[in-house]
């Protein structure tokens, strides 16, 4: 059924994001196709490219709720909210009402977090992406090197800009009521310090045996860029020394 379908001739980012959600939530289930995790990953990636960052978070939250429901074997309240709006009818967009999807979302997985983090990082929402990184770890999904590097690249691009972007302050979340992904709008920590902490986490994990997250030259270059843009040259010197130490250790192991 095409009921509620957004205009097929519109090509604006908003119209494209509406169409993506309609396909995922209604067209596929209406044709007896259950959207699996890979479809959610693709949708999140595409929504990020459309600039629909709230919708990326919304899909991730759906997957989180699905996993929690499977873990506890309890159903979700029919009136539970998504971004503060009723699940039965959520006016996420100004010209199209998104109704509740007819199929349950697949449980959240590592790739869902990685896709959301990469999408937000590429689009100038690196503080929110950093919150997602912490949330990902708390849910039992350790980030890999690709996830870390996508975030560090995003931080390097965003460093030095005004941190208080009004557009991001609207990205509210209600999932689990345990984390506020809008912390970015309130957090004035310089981005180079955020990058330094992420790099420190990577180094710590590597030194404790997780060789899969060994910082690469790209990791360090992103941190150097963030520090340089914010005038933290002492940190550049300190981190470059640490990089040389890790490199010498690697050479000794060869």
Secondary structure by P-SEA (a helix, b strand, c coil): ccccccccccccaaaaaaaaaaaaccccccccccccaaaaaaaaaaaaaacaaaaaaaaaaaaaaaaaaaaacccccccccccccccccccccccccccccccccccccaaaaaaaaaaaaaacaaaaaaaaaaaaaaacccccaaaaaaaaaaaaaaccccccccccccccccccccccccccccccccaaaaaaaaaaaaaaaaaaccccccccaaaaaaaaaaaaaacaaaaaaaaaaaaaaaaaaaaaac
